[in-house]
Amino acid sequence: MSFGRLRPKSLTAPLDRRQRWPFALRFAVVLVALHAPSWLAALVLQAPMAEERPLLNLDLLVAASIACLSTGAGGVALLLAWAADFIRAAAKNYHFMSAMDFVDAMRFVDMLNLGSFVSLPMLAIVVGLALCACVVLGQARRMPLLVLPLWVTIVGAAGFDVANGSFHIFGLDKDSRIVKMNFAGSPAWNVWRAEQRNPLASGALVPMQDPVSFTAQREWTLAHPGQTSMLVLVESMGLPKAPEVLDWLRGRLFTQRLSTRWTVRQSDEAFRGTTTSGELRALCGLQGHYSRLDDTLAARCLPQMLAGQGTTSIGIHGFGLRMFDRNQWWPRIGLAPWQWPGRPQAQLPMSCNQAFPGVCDAAVLDLAVAQAQQPARFVYALTLDTHLPLDQDHASPLPADLKARCAASGTPEEACHLVRQLGDVLGTLSQSLVGSRATPFVVVVGDHAPPFGEAANRQAFVADRVPIFVLTPLDAGKR
């Protein structure tokens, strides 16, 4: 008796003509079910960084091959592979410096209104992933021989990617690609490798090459000791690509009444990272993660520098300061966090942002201007209301002039609605300043470009720069 006869018939007998097409069809169904979420995101939804997505996800192919041997282990592997892809994409979408930085932020999830993130598209994605998983696991369980073409595909796709020069594992990438196609990739590998290579996420903070907002604030305050200044960091205020849209935004801040007491200089600066990175950029001229702050680095931040002049620095934010540990690192750089009343909802407008329930920006900015009425003050205000996702169901109509500018420039409607809300924030600040007794020096800057999930909305803003508005008192030399 030969050893071949001892093997199960299903593993040794050749497939007859009637079985070959079903087998090929099963493999095709598994291949499509594995990659449908990624392909749809890239081709239909035009998700950000779609050009970086591989045609074939090696993590998913390995997970499917594991499912051919064990349905339970394969299900877990599929879940982990999709999770790695989601984490990598979400981290880039929201400007986190690394995937692990994004994972670490999950410890603050209890502070969010998670219901605001639930939508029909989101539910459709979850249901679609569940259906894809059921299809893959069902087909793998019925026909374990699928493991063979799956591994042939893994080896072949990786081989094409190596030849193309876009395979980054084991240092096999080249300086240039033969074609733009990214044949194969491993999001799990990319997550791990990016974490190892990202000094801004894992290494020490470094000075920025050209921190325009920080430099403007530092130079003015050092030249005018004892006078009061303000820094306003506006959530998701990216730099619109359309000049007419940017001009509309500027006009909400720099009004005719404001021009009688301030001059305005418009500029922009590079950004990298999330809101906390924007804070370090504007307050300290540093780039990196706030967890790397030490006393030496904190000493170069504006609040610490100004303390030597006798200036008191106050930090105001409408959201809980436990978020991103601001209750710890703000005092380290010399900011005294503003303590809202125990039950602010009884006296203040609340929850103007559906995902991040907190004190509304109008109250934050009014308070900031009120605190800037006293001499020798540095007042820092961090806004909140324009954080994505936008509440489109309760959005007010677009102003006619902005709507016309967006239409003329091809700015998508959702991006235009964000510009309107940013304009509301700047308009509120302008009104508060006009009504104030004092005339402080003011720098208004965005933290990062808005993290829209759709390419069209993201592309309405410059990818790596944010706008700056510098308001200089006309009588600064007399004050």
C-alpha positions as a printed Julia matrix, in Angstrom:
479×3 Matrix{Float64}:
   0.0     0.0     0.0
   1.47    3.35   -0.99
   1.53    6.31    1.37
  -0.55    8.28   -1.12
  -3.55    6.05   -0.54
  -3.46    6.86    3.16
  -4.1    10.58    2.49
  -7.63   11.91    2.5
  -9.19   11.76   -0.91
 -10.04   15.45   -0.8
  -6.34   16.32   -0.55
  -4.99   13.95   -3.2
  -7.59   13.32   -5.88
  -7.43   15.81   -8.75
 -10.45   18.01   -9.19
 -12.62   16.87  -12.11
 -13.87   19.28  -14.75
 -17.07   20.01  -12.85
 -15.17   20.9    -9.66
 -12.42   23.11  -11.11
 -14.62   26.11  -11.83
 -16.36   26.01   -8.42
 -12.94   25.8    -6.77
 -11.64   28.77   -8.79
 -14.86   30.63   -8.09
 -14.55   29.96   -4.35
 -11.0    31.29   -4.37
 -12.09   34.41   -6.28
 -14.93   34.99   -3.8
 -12.53   34.7    -0.85
 -10.04   37.07   -2.51
 -12.73   39.68   -3.18
 -14.33   39.31    0.28
 -10.95   39.85    1.93
 -10.15   43.03    0.04
 -13.59   44.5    -0.69
 -13.44   46.94    2.28
 -10.04   48.27    1.21
 -10.85   48.37   -2.49
 -14.14   50.16   -1.89
 -12.47   52.66    0.43
  -9.84   53.44   -2.2
 -11.96   53.38   -5.36
 -15.45   54.44   -4.27
 -15.04   56.45   -1.07
 -11.63   57.81   -2.11
 -10.42   57.42    1.46
  -7.27   59.35    2.44
  -3.92   57.82    1.57
  -5.68   55.43   -0.8
  -2.61   55.47   -3.03
  -0.64   53.85   -0.2
  -3.03   50.92    0.12
  -1.7    47.71   -1.4
  -3.69   45.89   -4.04
  -3.35   42.7    -1.98
  -3.16   42.76    1.82
  -0.7    40.08    2.94
  -2.07   40.12    6.51
  -5.55   39.24    5.26
  -4.27   36.52    2.94
  -2.35   34.91    5.79
  -5.43   35.16    8.02
  -7.55   33.43    5.36
  -5.0    30.65    5.02
  -5.12   30.15    8.81
  -8.92   29.91    8.53
  -8.48   26.95    6.17
  -6.92   25.06    9.1
  -8.91   26.53   12.01
 -12.03   28.62   11.73
 -11.61   30.13   15.2
  -7.95   31.06   14.76
  -8.71   32.37   11.28
 -11.49   34.59   12.61
  -9.18   36.09   15.21
  -6.46   36.6    12.59
  -8.93   38.34   10.26
 -10.06   40.64   13.05
  -6.47   41.56   13.92
  -5.55   42.14   10.28
  -8.51   44.46    9.67
  -7.79   46.21   12.99
  -4.18   46.87   11.97
  -5.33   48.35    8.67
  -7.95   50.52   10.41
  -5.52   51.76   13.06
  -2.91   52.66   10.45
  -5.44   54.53    8.29
  -7.14   56.28   11.24
  -3.82   57.37   12.73
  -2.79   59.01    9.45
  -6.24   60.47    8.87
  -6.25   62.2    12.26
  -2.62   63.34   12.0
  -1.29   61.15   14.81
   2.47   60.78   14.63
   2.26   57.01   14.92
  -0.29   54.23   15.14
   0.66   53.57   18.75
   0.03   57.23   19.52
  -3.49   56.7    18.19
  -3.94   53.53   20.26
  -2.77   55.36   23.38
  -5.43   58.02   22.79
  -8.09   55.33   23.23
  -7.7    55.67   27.01
  -9.65   58.93   26.78
 -12.57   57.41   24.88
 -14.81   57.59   27.96
 -14.81   61.38   27.65
 -16.38   61.31   24.18
 -19.98   61.06   23.07
 -19.5    57.9    21.04
 -23.04   58.03   19.73
 -22.08   60.98   17.54
 -19.73   58.73   15.58
 -22.51   56.28   14.75
 -23.93   56.85   11.29
 -25.49   54.86    8.49
 -22.18   54.67    6.58
 -20.43   53.49    9.74
 -23.07   50.83   10.37
 -22.82   49.76    6.74
 -19.06   49.34    7.13
 -19.47   47.19   10.25
 -22.14   45.02    8.61
 -20.03   44.75    5.45
 -16.98   43.6     7.4
 -19.08   41.02    9.23
 -20.44   39.68    5.93
 -16.97   39.56    4.4
 -15.67   37.64    7.41
 -18.56   35.16    7.21
 -17.91   34.58    3.51
 -14.17   34.02    4.01
 -14.59   31.71    7.02
 -17.43   29.79    5.4
 -15.54   29.12    2.17
 -12.32   28.23    4.0
 -14.16   25.74    6.21
 -15.84   24.04    3.24
 -12.67   23.76    1.16
  -9.35   23.61    3.1
  -7.48   23.25   -0.21
  -7.93   27.02   -0.64
  -4.8    27.36    1.47
  -2.71   26.41   -1.58
  -3.78   29.21   -3.98
  -3.77   31.65   -1.05
  -0.08   31.0    -0.42
   0.68   31.07   -4.13
  -0.99   34.51   -4.17
   1.0    35.65   -1.14
   4.31   34.62   -2.7
   3.38   35.93   -6.15
   2.12   39.31   -4.93
   5.17   39.79   -2.73
   7.39   38.84   -5.65
   5.75   41.38   -7.95
   6.13   44.01   -5.25
   9.83   43.19   -4.76
  10.42   43.45   -8.52
   8.53   46.73   -8.6
  10.66   48.16   -5.8
   7.79   48.98   -3.46
   8.24   46.1    -1.0
   9.6    47.69    2.18
  10.05   44.52    4.24
  13.64   43.27    4.69
  14.98   46.42    2.99
  13.94   45.29   -0.49
  12.53   48.66   -1.57
  14.26   50.63   -4.32
  14.67   54.34   -4.93
  12.05   54.33   -7.66
   9.18   52.09   -8.75
   8.65   50.6   -12.17
   4.91   51.32  -11.92
   2.9    53.21   -9.3
   0.95   50.1    -8.32
   1.54   48.86   -4.78
   1.0    45.13   -5.37
   1.33   43.8    -1.83
   1.72   45.13    1.68
   1.35   44.35    5.35
  -0.35   47.06    7.46
   0.66   45.17   10.63
   4.32   45.32    9.57
   3.96   48.98    8.62
   2.47   49.83   12.0
   5.32   48.13   13.83
   8.05   49.47   11.56
   6.72   53.03   11.56
   6.71   53.0    15.35
  10.36   51.96   15.38
  11.4    54.63   12.88
   9.39   57.6    14.15
  11.59   59.75   16.4
   8.84   62.35   16.84
   6.58   59.72   18.42
   9.23   57.83   20.39
  12.14   60.23   20.73
  12.85   63.59   22.3
  11.09   66.8    21.35
  12.98   68.84   18.78
  12.85   72.58   17.94
  10.9    73.46   14.81
  12.8    75.04   11.93
  10.33   77.89   11.41
   7.68   78.17   14.17
   6.04   81.33   12.81
   3.33   81.66   15.45
   5.69   80.97   18.35
   8.3    83.39   17.03
   5.75   86.18   16.51
   4.43   85.77   20.05
   7.88   85.53   21.63
   9.36   88.52   19.84
   6.44   90.81   20.64
   6.15   89.83   24.29
   9.89   90.17   24.88
   9.85   93.6    23.21
   6.84   94.74   25.29
   7.42   93.52   28.84
   4.49   93.9    31.19
   1.93   94.06   28.36
  -0.76   91.5    27.69
  -0.93   89.05   24.81
  -3.23   86.26   23.66
  -2.74   83.04   21.73
  -5.8    81.32   20.26
  -5.38   77.84   18.79
  -8.38   77.03   16.6
  -9.4    73.39   16.25
  -9.18   72.02   12.67
  -8.48   75.44   11.13
  -6.66   74.29    8.04
  -5.4    76.55    5.26
  -8.02   76.68    2.47
  -6.51   76.21   -0.96
  -8.93   78.64   -2.58
  -7.74   82.25   -2.02
 -11.3    83.57   -2.07
 -12.33   81.15    0.69
  -9.31   82.1     2.81
 -10.12   85.76    2.23
 -13.68   85.15    3.51
 -12.28   83.49    6.63
  -9.9    86.4     7.25
 -12.77   88.85    6.87
 -14.66   87.23    9.76
 -11.81   88.18   12.1
 -10.45   91.42   10.71
 -13.5    93.65   10.52
 -13.71   97.4     9.94
 -14.22   98.05   13.65
 -11.24   95.89   14.57
  -9.01   97.79   12.15
  -9.33  100.95   14.25
  -7.25   99.34   17.02
  -5.26   96.51   15.42
  -3.33   95.8    12.25
  -3.48   92.26   10.89
  -0.77   90.16    9.28
  -1.78   86.94    7.59
   0.7    84.11    7.28
   0.91   80.34    7.54
   3.19   77.7     8.98
   3.93   74.0     8.68
   2.26   71.59   11.05
   2.73   67.98   11.94
   0.69   65.94   14.36
  -2.52   66.35   16.31
  -3.85   69.23   18.42
  -1.34   68.68   21.23
   1.45   68.9    18.67
  -0.07   72.18   17.52
  -0.03   73.41   21.11
   3.65   72.56   21.53
   4.4    74.23   18.2
   2.66   77.5    19.11
   3.52   77.61   22.82
   7.06   76.24   22.74
   8.3    76.08   19.16
   8.77   72.34   19.65
   7.83   69.32   17.54
   7.03   65.91   18.97
   4.88   64.27   21.64
   3.94   66.06   24.85
   4.9    63.03   26.94
   8.57   63.82   26.12
   8.47   67.18   27.86
  11.0    67.65   30.62
  11.84   70.67   32.78
  14.64   71.8    30.44
  12.39   71.81   27.38
   9.5    73.34   29.33
  11.72   76.3    30.25
  11.77   77.41   26.6
   7.98   77.6    26.4
   6.35   81.03   26.36
   4.59   80.79   29.76
   7.83   79.84   31.51
   9.79   82.54   29.68
   7.22   85.2    30.52
   7.1    84.19   34.15
  10.55   85.73   34.5
   9.02   89.08   33.48
   6.29   88.78   36.07
   3.66   87.79   33.52
   0.87   85.42   34.59
  -0.09   82.75   32.03
  -3.57   81.23   31.9
  -4.76   78.3    29.77
  -8.46   78.04   28.88
 -10.17   75.08   27.21
 -13.81   74.08   27.13
 -13.18   70.35   27.39
 -11.94   68.25   30.28
  -8.24   68.83   30.86
  -7.68   65.13   31.53
  -7.91   64.72   27.75
  -4.36   64.24   26.46
  -3.07   64.88   29.99
  -3.3    68.65   29.74
  -3.89   68.78   33.49
  -0.3    67.54   33.84
   1.8    69.12   31.11
   0.12   72.55   30.97
   1.36   73.42   34.5
   4.79   72.05   33.58
   5.21   74.65   30.82
   3.91   77.39   33.11
   0.22   77.53   32.15
  -2.3    77.83   34.98
  -5.35   75.84   33.76
  -8.62   77.71   34.12
 -10.95   75.9    36.49
 -14.56   76.09   35.39
 -17.31   76.03   38.02
 -18.26   72.59   39.33
 -21.48   72.6    37.31
 -20.76   74.9    34.36
 -23.8    73.65   32.48
 -25.97   75.69   34.85
 -24.32   78.98   33.82
 -22.59   78.41   30.48
 -23.54   77.24   26.98
 -22.51   73.61   26.64
 -22.05   70.88   24.03
 -21.77   72.92   20.84
 -19.76   69.97   19.5
 -21.71   66.72   19.47
 -18.69   64.41   19.84
 -16.77   66.43   22.44
 -19.27   67.81   24.98
 -17.79   70.84   26.71
 -18.12   74.58   27.21
 -18.89   76.28   23.89
 -16.21   78.3    22.13
 -18.13   81.57   22.48
 -17.88   81.34   26.27
 -14.22   80.26   26.09
 -13.25   83.19   23.87
 -15.28   85.73   25.87
 -13.52   84.54   29.02
 -10.11   84.68   27.34
 -10.65   88.29   26.25
 -11.95   89.17   29.71
  -8.8    87.73   31.31
  -6.7    89.73   28.85
  -8.04   93.01   30.25
  -5.43   92.97   33.0
  -1.77   93.94   32.43
   1.07   91.41   32.45
  -1.08   88.52   31.26
  -0.56   85.8    28.69
  -3.86   84.15   27.87
  -3.97   80.94   25.85
  -7.33   79.68   24.53
  -7.88   76.34   22.83
 -11.16   76.02   20.92
 -13.26   72.9    20.47
 -16.5    73.37   18.51
 -15.03   72.82   15.04
 -13.73   69.35   15.86
 -14.88   66.72   13.35
 -17.31   65.05   12.85
 -19.57   67.97   12.0
 -23.2    67.95   13.04
 -24.63   68.23    9.54
 -28.21   67.52   10.67
 -28.37   70.81   12.6
 -26.05   72.89   10.43
 -27.31   76.35    9.54
 -27.45   77.37    5.87
 -24.27   78.66    4.31
 -23.99   82.46    3.97
 -24.66   83.48    0.39
 -21.23   85.05   -0.11
 -19.38   82.0     1.22
 -21.59   79.63   -0.77
 -20.77   81.52   -3.95
 -17.03   81.44   -3.22
 -17.1    77.72   -2.48
 -19.01   77.05   -5.7
 -16.63   79.15   -7.76
 -13.56   77.44   -6.29
 -14.97   73.9    -6.34
 -14.81   73.61   -2.54
 -17.06   70.68   -1.48
 -20.11   71.46    0.62
 -18.94   69.71    3.78
 -15.59   71.49    3.67
 -17.46   74.75    3.09
 -19.61   74.11    6.17
 -16.46   73.7     8.24
 -15.13   77.01    6.89
 -18.42   78.62    7.97
 -18.02   77.24   11.5
 -14.39   78.39   11.6
 -15.64   81.79   10.5
 -18.13   81.77   13.38
 -15.27   81.18   15.83
 -13.2    84.01   14.35
 -16.23   86.29   14.26
 -16.94   85.63   17.94
 -13.34   86.45   18.82
 -13.5    89.64   16.75
 -16.65   90.81   18.51
 -15.16   90.11   21.93
 -11.99   92.03   21.08
 -13.91   95.0    19.68
 -15.95   95.2    22.87
 -12.95   94.96   25.17
 -11.3    97.84   27.0
  -7.74   96.59   26.53
  -5.96   96.05   23.22
  -3.78   92.96   23.61
  -1.43   91.47   21.06
  -3.19   88.44   19.54
  -2.0    85.44   17.53
  -4.66   83.15   16.04
  -3.45   79.9    14.47
  -4.86   76.54   13.42
  -3.72   73.31   15.04
  -3.87   71.04   11.96
  -5.69   70.53    8.68
  -9.23   69.15    9.13
  -9.11   65.32    9.22
 -11.88   64.66    6.73
 -12.27   61.02    5.74
 -13.05   61.81    2.1
 -10.34   62.92   -0.27
 -12.39   65.72   -1.86
 -12.94   67.5     1.45
  -9.34   66.99    2.6
  -8.01   68.34   -0.67
  -9.86   71.62   -0.13
  -7.13   72.44    2.41
  -3.35   72.55    2.14
  -2.06   69.21    3.4
   0.76   70.4     5.64
   0.18   74.06    6.56
  -2.21   76.06    8.73
  -3.15   79.77    8.62
  -1.95   82.39   11.1
  -3.51   85.78   11.86
  -1.37   88.21   13.89
  -3.22   91.19   15.42
  -0.86   93.93   16.54
  -2.17   96.88   18.6
  -1.85  100.17   16.75
  -0.77  101.92   19.96
   1.53   99.14   21.17
   4.39  101.52   21.72
   2.34  103.69   24.09
   1.0   100.9    26.28
